[in-house]
Amino acid sequence: MSRPLRKVVFPVAGLGTRFLPATKVIAKEMLPVLDRPLIQYAVDEAVEAGADTLVFVTNRYKHAIADYFDKAYELETKLAEAGKVDLLEIVRSVLPGHVRCVFVTQPEALGLGHAVLCARAVVGDEPFGVILPDDLIRARGAGVMRQMAEMAATHGSGVVAVEEVPADQTHRYGIVAVDPVGGRAGRIRHLVEKPKPAAAPSRLAIVGRYLLPPRIFDLLEATRPGLGGEIQLTDALESLAQEQELLAYRFAGERFDCGNKLGLVRATLHLAMDDPQLAAAVREFVAAHG
Ligand code: G1P
């Protein structure tokens, strides 16, 4: 895709039932991984990739995400008056000044494809990214969205991030069949949403990162409910892949599925072991309890 990435969509309307009772009052995306909410990692990745417009597709009960990215005047004033420069910097770094947030409501939970379609009026006629914040991905170099933006700029096509999963896990993901095109990329021939192992065309699973042309919106409009009666993004991608080149990209980085408890614990431990002030004590604790 020739135009640079400016807009990234975050579907965040889910109820987060795996984290009840905490999610009775806390949006799943606000659960902390170490000291920052899950959504912050996704936003940082989008901003690093060049995004200046973040589109949150939310439900009418979730106000915490908007509050979090809003400027906290009172808090900032107090910290400034108290000379707490470090804390002030932490609060301000939540969102760089040039980035704006737009909130769109998904009136009914009709599926991921429907959530993305809700962002159409804001995204308009340009390529855009989609990040599912549940998938927290730590990369040593450039973040995954940035890696994908570079790939899209080179190839001029949409890109979907993929990772190989064990055969008994295919039912949890969109699975792609690809023709290799060199390096980490493959051209997508076919996609299936959450197939049983016997029906899976490969073990390459879609993870929560997409870089898509605006054409996907027309295709989503035409997509009928699929698996689970939901409008599936994977089904619209299948139509897209039949029309134009769509790449599967094996990203460089480590993914943590923070949509479940074990993934959230793993991500927290990983970050803690990366933190010079915590690493030694955490390793000691893990060793003692192993
Ligand atoms: C969604 C997509 C699926 C993809 C997954 C990645 O599923 O429908 O194709 O593999 O995200 O996290 P969900 O996890 O929302 O059920």
Residues whose N, C-alpha, C, O or C-beta is under 5 A from the ligand:
A	BS01	G1P	L112 R172 Y173 G174 I206 V207 G208 T234
